[in-house]
Amino acid sequence: MRGVVVVPAVKRETIRMLIRRDLLEQLKASGIVGAQYKDLVDDYLALWDLKEELKKEIKTKGAMVVWRNGAQTGRKRSDAVVELPKVSKRMTDLLEVLGAIEPPAGAADDDMPDL
């Protein structure tokens, strides 16, 4: 195939390792030290793992799933679709705590509803 660039997929564990390294480097560069901050990085990575699993579930099963209760069946929104924004919000909150991102100018905690 001419003119097409094929980029090999990067393993999930490699991406996870890079995220961890980058977050720890940002903490160090910012002068933020302490076991509690490394623990928060691990919490962030646990949420990242969950987010990736939710995205995988949506990709494989779709946004709508079939439910069965005895003789009744129907379709409903996948729980992964509901949980994904909540997990993403928590990840953003942790990045703010770690100082990795700045909250939007003029935004207060009360301005954003919890999903």
C-alpha positions in Angstrom: 0.0 0.0 0.0 1.6 3.2 -1.1 1.3 6.4 0.9 -0.2 4.6 4.0 1.8 4.7 7.2 1.0 1.8 9.5 1.7 2.6 13.2 2.1 -0.4 15.4 -0.2 -0.5 18.4 1.5 0.4 21.7 0.9 -2.1 24.5 -1.4 -0.9 27.3 1.2 -1.7 29.9 3.8 0.5 28.1 1.4 3.4 28.1 0.6 2.9 31.8 4.3 2.8 32.6 4.9 6.1 30.6 2.0 7.8 32.4 3.4 6.8 35.8 6.8 7.9 34.9 5.6 11.3 33.5 3.4 11.9 36.6 6.3 11.1 39.0 8.6 13.4 37.0 6.1 16.2 37.2 5.8 15.8 40.9 9.6 15.8 41.3 10.0 18.9 39.0 7.3 20.7 41.0 9.0 19.9 44.3 6.0 17.8 45.5 7.4 14.9 47.6 5.9 12.4 49.9 4.5 8.9 49.9 1.0 10.2 49.8 1.6 11.7 46.4 3.0 8.5 45.0 0.0 6.7 46.4 -2.2 9.2 44.5 -0.3 8.4 41.3 -1.1 4.8 41.9 -4.8 5.7 42.5 -4.8 7.6 39.2 -3.3 4.6 37.4 -6.0 2.3 38.9 -8.6 4.7 37.5 -6.8 4.7 34.2 -7.0 0.9 34.1 -10.7 1.0 34.9 -11.2 3.6 32.2 -9.5 1.5 29.6 -11.6 -1.6 30.6 -14.8 0.5 30.3 -13.8 1.7 26.9 -13.0 -1.8 25.8 -16.4 -3.0 27.1 -18.2 -0.3 25.1 -16.2 -1.1 22.0 -16.9 -4.9 22.3 -20.5 -4.8 23.6 -21.7 -1.5 22.4 -23.3 1.5 24.1 -26.6 -0.4 24.4 -26.9 -3.9 25.9 -29.7 -6.4 25.9 -31.2 -7.3 29.3 -33.3 -10.3 30.2 -35.5 -10.8 33.3 -37.4 -14.1 32.9 -39.5 -13.8 29.8 -38.9 -10.1 29.5 -36.1 -8.6 27.4 -35.1 -5.2 26.4 -32.2 -2.8 25.7 -30.6 -0.4 28.1 -27.6 1.8 28.1 -24.5 0.0 29.1 -23.3 0.5 32.7 -19.8 1.3 31.1 -21.3 4.3 29.3 -22.7 5.6 32.6 -19.5 5.0 34.6 -16.9 6.2 32.1 -17.6 10.0 32.6 -17.5 9.5 36.4 -14.1 7.8 36.2 -12.8 10.4 33.9 -13.9 13.2 36.3 -12.2 11.5 39.2 -9.0 11.2 37.1 -9.1 14.9 36.3 -9.7 15.6 40.0 -6.6 13.6 40.9 -4.5 15.4 38.3 -5.5 18.7 39.8 -4.6 17.5 43.3 -1.2 16.3 42.0 -0.7 19.7 40.3 -0.4 18.0 36.9 -3.1 20.2 35.5 -4.6 23.6 36.5 -8.3 23.9 37.0 -10.0 26.1 34.4 -9.8 29.8 35.3 -12.7 30.9 37.5 -13.8 27.4 38.1 -14.7 26.4 41.7 -15.3 22.9 43.0 -19.0 23.7 43.3 -19.3 24.8 39.7 -19.0 21.2 38.3 -21.7 18.7 39.1 -20.6 15.2 40.0 -21.6 12.8 37.4 
